[in-house]
Amino acid sequence: MKIAISIPDSVFREVKKLAEEQKRSRSEVIVEAIEEFLRDLESRRLIEALNKAYAAPETEEEREARSAALELYARTILAKEKEEW
């Protein structure tokens, strides 16, 4: 898809220089930059969501579930590893 955008002259010169150095088109350089920006934005959104999810204190139900999971792990995995030694 073709679009028309306005960018500062200094940015255009940098993109043009980079494209020439890498023997690529300006479009390829710009698309790669936009894709990297979008990946970075998605990563930041994910980190923000995780920080928000883990910012809340653990509920009693979550503590009990974690405790039960640790007990199950100890009974199954750790016991099996002990037998193998």
Contacts in CASP RR format, 6 or more apart in sequence:
PFRMAT RR
TARGET T0000
AUTHOR 0000-0000-0000
METHOD contacts of the structure
MODEL  1
MKIAISIPDSVFREVKKLAEEQKRSRSEVIVEAIEEFLRDLESRRLIEAL
NKAYAAPETEEEREARSAALELYARTILAKEKEEW
7 15 0 8 1.000
15 26 0 8 1.000
15 29 0 8 1.000
15 30 0 8 1.000
16 26 0 8 1.000
18 29 0 8 1.000
19 25 0 8 1.000
19 26 0 8 1.000
19 28 0 8 1.000
19 29 0 8 1.000
22 29 0 8 1.000
58 66 0 8 1.000
END
